Amino acid sequence: MSNTYSPVLWNRQKKIYDRVMVGLIALYLVVFVVLQTLIYPQITVETLIIRATGTLAFLMLHVILCIGPLSRLNPLFLPLLYNRRHLGVTMFFISFIHGIFNIIQFHALGNADPLVSLFISNTHYDSFVNFPFQVFGFFALIILFLMAATSHDFWLKNLSPKVWKMLHMLVYIAYAMLILHVMLGVVQLENSWGWLVPTGIGLVSVIGLHLYAAIVEKRRENILEDPDLNGFFEVCNINDIEDLRAKIVLINDENIAIFKYDNKLSAVNNFCRHQGGPLGEGKIIDGCITCPWHGYQYLPNNGQSPPPFEEKVATYDLKIIEEKVFVNPKPYAPGTDRPPAIIHSYGN
């Protein structure tokens, strides 16, 4: 977290993440090149580069899209979520190499401008099966470029979190375009439809994981019982909340994170003011709730960021009766100090 714009800082975790990422990328490329050379001895270097970078970028995009739901299902995946931008930017550069070599290979040797040739070399725009598949790849690459170019917090601040979030949600449109790009490319260029099988498996995996995570999260968060304690809802047992962690609940459209720390409970709004990150999926570090996405911090008792930072989130009242935790979903103004609920002899 910083109150100034600064270059990306590679801490120990990010360095490990990047080394593993680069190592896996290198391993994939080596294995792919060896296998392609053995299967297709006459393959050209240009075709090898196109296939290697295309399949690698497509695989990386599937991994990127699966990280979000996986991290909601299991906190072990959260380190992947924290550094997902590195993976996304790397994926764009690999996609860019794929696109450049495609244009050189198929559109740079004619009389027309290569970019013009991309759109006019195949004019079957009225046919789904014969639709120019490279056009889908071109527009998907533009979206990936916009996302990579605006990945720094400078753009998040100046575009506003809402606009920035909307821009980066375009990744799903890019993904749909790339599915069409790959599937139509296979139909039009390959004799075997076997390539469609892994593409279909990837598509089903991405959609299935998102749906399953949404269902699990909805069951985990929604509190349906009508309270009988002056606006308080029973949400869980004290022991259901891990120390320095949170329980996320959704009551009357209020998304609330209840944190346990120092034998106390405090409740804040679950959405980080930086980018809407899920505070309840983070943990308390050095006495502060720390957002798992980008490390923004808030004091649990008042929802205020420690000075000199100025971000604030709403707070809520809590009660503990025997070992049961109750929360009032009526929010206080962001930054309002509320006394924590003392655990006393309850729970751990």
N, C-alpha and C positions, 0 to 999 in steps of 0.2 A: 504494500500500500504506500502511495506516495502523493504528496501535494504538488509535485512538479512532474513534468514529462521527462522521462529519462530512457536511455536505451534499455533493451531487455537485459536483465541481470541473470546470469546463469549460476544459480546456487547449486549445491551438491546434488539435490534431487533432479534438477533440470539437466545437469551434466550427465547423470546416469541415464536419464530418460533419453536424451539425445544420442548417447553412445549406443544404447540398445537399439534405438530406432535406425540409426545409420548401419549398424551391424546387420540387422534383419533385412534392410533394403539391399545391402551388398550381397548377402547370402541368397536372397531371392533372385537377384539379377544373374549371379554366377550359375545357380541351378537352372534357371530358365534358359540362359544362353547355351549351356552345355546340352540340355535336352533338345532344344530346337535345332542345334547343329547336328546332333545325332539323328533326329527324325527327318530333318530336311537338309541334307548335305549341301544342296545347291542354293540355300538361302543367302540373300545379299545382306550386307552390313546394315543398309538402310531399313530393310524389312525387319531385321532382327531388332534394331533399336525401336522401331514403331511398335512391334508386338510386345517387347519387354517393358517399355515405359507405359504403354496403354494398359496392359494387364495389371501392372504394379499399381498405377494410379487408381484404377478401378477397385482393386482389392483394398487399398488404403482408404478410399472413400467409404467402403462398407464398414471398415473398422471404426472410422471416425463416427459414422452414424449410429453404430452400436454402442459406443462408449457411454452415451447419455443414459439410455435405459438400463444398461448393465450396472452403472454406478448407483442408480436408484434402487436396484434390486439387491446389490451387495456392495458395502463400503470398501471392499478390497480393490474395486476398480476406480476409486476416487482419484488416486495419483495419476491415472491416465486422463481423467477429466480435467485436472488442474493444468495439464500441459498440452491439452488438445490443440491449441493454436499452433504449436510447433509442428505437429503432425499435419495440420491443414495447410500451412504455408509450404511445407516440403512437398505435399501431394500436388499443390498447384504447379510448382516448378517442374515436377516430373511430367505432369499433364502438358505443360507448355512445351517441353522437349518433344513429346509425342505429337502435338499439334504442328510444330514447326517442321518436323521431318515428314509428316503427312503432306503438308503443303508443298514442300520441296519435291517429294517423290511423285505426287500426282498432279500438281498444278503449276509448277514453276518452269516447265519446259515448253509450254505452248506460247501462242501469240498474245493471249489475254493476260491481264494482270492476275497474279495468283489468287488474290482474294475475290476478284470478279469471277474467275474460273471456278472457284469453290461453289458459287451459287448457280452458275449456268452450265456446268459440265453435265449435270443431270437435271433435266427439266421435268421429271415426272412428279410434279408437286400435287397432281390430282390422283395419285395412286399411293395407298398406304404401304404396300409391300415394296414398291419401287421408289418410295420417297427418298430424296437425297440425304442419306443418313449423316454425312459429314456436317451438314448444316446444324443438326442437333448438337454435335460435338463442339462446333464453333461457338454457339451461344452459351453452352454449358461452361466452356473455358472462360468466356467473358465474366460470367457470374463468379467463378472460382477466383479470377483475377481481382475482382472488386472486393471479395472477402479477404483475400490475402493482403491486398493493398491497404485495407482499413482495419487490420487486426490490432494495431497499436491503440492504446488508450487515448491518444491524441484525438483520433477519429471518433471514439466512443463519446468523448466529452463534447466535441464540437458539432457532431451530428445529432446529439442527444441520445440517451439510452434507447428510447422508443424507436427512433429511425434506425439506429445501429442494429438493434435486434431484428427489425423487419428486414433490413438488408441481408443479414446473415441467415435468416430463415429461408432465403432464396436457395440455400443449399439443397432443399428438398425438390425445388423445381429443376435445379441442375442435375440432381440425381435421376429424376424422371427422364430428362433429356438424354442422359448418358445410357439409361436402360434402353431407350429407343435407338440411340446411336449404335450400341453394341448389337442388339438383337436384329435390327435391320441390316447392319453391316455383315453379320453372320449369314443371314438369308441371301443377301445379294452377292457376297464374295466367296463364301466357303461352301464346299461341296457337302460337308458334314454338318448336321444340325446339333451335333454333340456339344458344341460350345454353348448352346442355349441352356443346357442343364445346369452348369455352375452359376450362370446368370440368374436363372429362376430360383435356385437355392439361396443365392445372396439376397434377392428381392424378398422372398418369403421370410428370411431370417430378420431382415431389417424391419419389415412391417410387423411380423410376429412379436419381436422383442418390444417394439414401441407399444403395441396393444397390451401385451402382458404386463409391462411395467406400469402402464396407465391404470389397468384393473387393480393390480396389487396396491398401488399408491392410493387409489380411491378407497379401497377397503381399509387401508391403514389409517387414512386421514379423517374420513367422514365420521362424525359423531351424530347419531340420529336420535338418541333419547331426548325427550323433553325434560329439562331440568326442573327440580323442585327446591332450589336453593337460591332464590332471589337473583336469577339470571346466570347462575353458575352451572356449568355442565361437568358431569363426571367424565374424565377422559382416559384415565389409566391408573395403575398402581404405581407407587413410588419405585418399586423394584423394576418396573418396565423401562425406566430411564437409566441408561448407563452413565456413570460419573463422567463429568465434563462433556457429555453429549446431550442430545435433545430428543424429545418426542414431538413429532409434527402432527397437528390436528387441524381439521377444517370444520369450522362451525359458523353457520350463517354467512358464508362467503368470506369469513376471516381466516386466513392461513397463518397459523400460530406455531411458533417453535418454543417448547418448554424445556429449558436447560437446567441440569442438575450440577451444582458446584458448591464446594465448601459446606455440605449439609444444608443447602438452600435450593430453592427453585425460583426461577424468574422466567417470565414469558415475554417474547417480543414478536413483532411481525416477521414472518419467514422470508420476506423478500429483501435482499440486499439493495441498497439505494444506488449502488454502482451500476449493476447490470441486471438486477433481478435474480441474482443467484440465490439458491436455497440455503439460507443460514442454518436451518435445522440439520442439514447434511454435513455441516462443519463441526468444529469442536471449540472448546474454550482453551485458549493458549495465552499464557501470561495474564490471566484474569479477564481476557476479552473474547467474546464470540468472534470467531474468525471464519469468514466466508470461504467455502471450499474452492470457489472459482478463481478469485484473484487476491485473496488475503485481506480484504477490507475488514476492519474490526469495529466492534461495538461493545460497550459496557452492558452486561446483562441486566443490571437493575434499572437503567434509564434509557437504554437504546441509543446512547450517544457515542460517536466515535471519539477516541481520546484526542486531546489537543495535539497539534494544531488543526486536526481534521474536523469537518463540520457536518458529515453525514449523520442522519438520525433516522431511527425507525420507531414505529408505534410500540407501546407497551400495554400489558394487560394485568388484571388482578388475578391472583391465585389463592386457593385455599387447600389445606391438607386436613382431611377428616379421617382419623385412624390412619390407614395406609393408602387411602384413595386421594387422587389429585383432582381438583376441580378448577376450572378456568372460566372467567367471565369474558365472552367474546367481544364486549364493548371496548373498542380501542381508546387509549389515551393519545393525546397529541404526540407526534414523534419527539422523542427526547425527554418525555415526562418521567420523573423518578417515581418508581413504585416499590414499596417495601417487599422484599422477597418472602416467600413462604418458608418458614423454618421447619426442617425435617424432624428435629429433636431425636426421639428414639426410634422413629419409624424407619423401615427399610434397612439398607446396608449401612 
